[in-house]
Amino acid sequence: MKKRILTGDRPTGQLHLGHYVGSLKNRISLQKEHEQFVMIADAQALTDNYDHPEKVRKNILEVMLDYLAVGIDPAKTTFFIQSQIPQLFELTFYFLNMVTYNRLKHNPTVKTEMQQKGLEDNVTAGFMIYPVSQAADITLFSGELVPVGADQVPILEQTNEIVRRFNTIYKTDVLKEATPMFSNCPRLMGPDGKSKMSKSLGNALTLDATQSQIEEIVKKMYTDPDHLKVSDPGKVEGNVVFAYLDAFDPDLTRVQDLKAHYQRGGLGDMTIKRHLMQVLETFIAPIRDRRNQLKENPQQALDILHEGTKNALRVGMKKMEEIKEAMHIHYPFGVPS
């Protein structure tokens, strides 16, 4: 039996190189060996974009185009829209009874995101409970393997806490614990070397970036501030250019040679930046071309998403019946009087 993968993204903008190394690359390989469900988490995106629903709706198509352009195959992967699966909201409500407010408040991922988004004094209840919503996403689709970054591990830990509590209370094994899967490059730094690549920070290279956009971003990349002359030895650690070469240059021997040359001196920052520009253009160009072709007929991508959502709905309904039976709230002949 193939193990099931559950993963997804919030449709708040186009995906970028950080998403590629952190999750998309994994999904392309995982779909060959596992049953993969990829969720466009539009409902979760509304937790901090509730006042701009048009932004979320618009980006559902943009994210779907990114998925198809990088090579996630609809013949091997089920794509679906979170808000179109009502069982997810029902299960979230049941799970909320098993989680204390104090536990949610001290979830490290939630605390960090509240600080990053400046929500400490104005956090909504919807944002506060999103770890419970994610637990519902994972368990309704029986996600056994969940690709995550290190910063999302507390969410998965809370999911498994809920699973154990649910199974203990209702004396069942209907819910399964999930195992995290980590990328080889789970975090791609932004050009300044201080924060991760992010749409909200405006430091992201999207998967359809033009050659001029690539050049503009790479020119700004942080290298070694003490590497003042070409002849000076330079540091590789913390050097964003080399971090990107590690992630995107397929010629590993060449990267090691460049690092050695830079460390002993005689290799200028602009030289390695020009090399990175070529590497990134070579990587992005075919994705950009496929995406532009797909964009000419957006209905094709939407039809794939529609069919996947119908399949996900069937899976979710079946699992919800099993969960309600375990809870003894399943009424196949109507609510008893």
C-alpha angles and dihedrals in degrees: 000000000000114000116239123243121205118190140135151152139245111248098229096123143333117310119253143198091282089059090048097056093035100050120338095069089052092049092054091057097036094056089067094061106024142046102256130200117187116193127201097214100211094150091053090047088060092062088084100014099050090124092054106045090152089066091055094045093049093050095053088080093042092055092045090053089051092052094052094041094057092049108263100154120224088205089064103027132055112221118196144167114244097215092057093063105077092183088071091064093044092052092046089058092051091048093050089068089062099052127071122225089236091057091052093047092055098045102126094219092052093046092051094047091047089055094045092050095041093240100133096113098029105037113149124226089242092058092045094056099044092109087062090049089052090050088056091049092053099043099041088058094039092238106191095174121038120186107220142160119242090258090061097053093097088059091056091045090054090048091055091047088056092047092053093046093048094048092047095049095046096034093234142118095213092120122061128207116244129230121217120235118205129208120233086238104030096166128041114195122228120245093269093057091230104091138018122271105276140171091218093053092051094233099109132119107213122215091255096047114150123234091255091051090051091051092048093053096043093051089060095050119128114244126161113320090203093055093096100152131035090241093055119101110249136209121243096190110092091008105136094203092060091044089058092045089053089053101042113019108092091197099084094175091056091051091052090049091051091050092051092048092049092049094052093043134247099094119101126218093237091054093057091042091055089050090051090050089058093046093051094045090051090050099043100038098077092044090048091050093049091047093051090050092050091048090061088067106029093166089071091061092044092051090054089050092047093052092046091050091052090052092047090050091056091050092047094049092051093049092046090056090054091048094049091048089054089050091047092235096110112119108185093171099041133279110313116245 
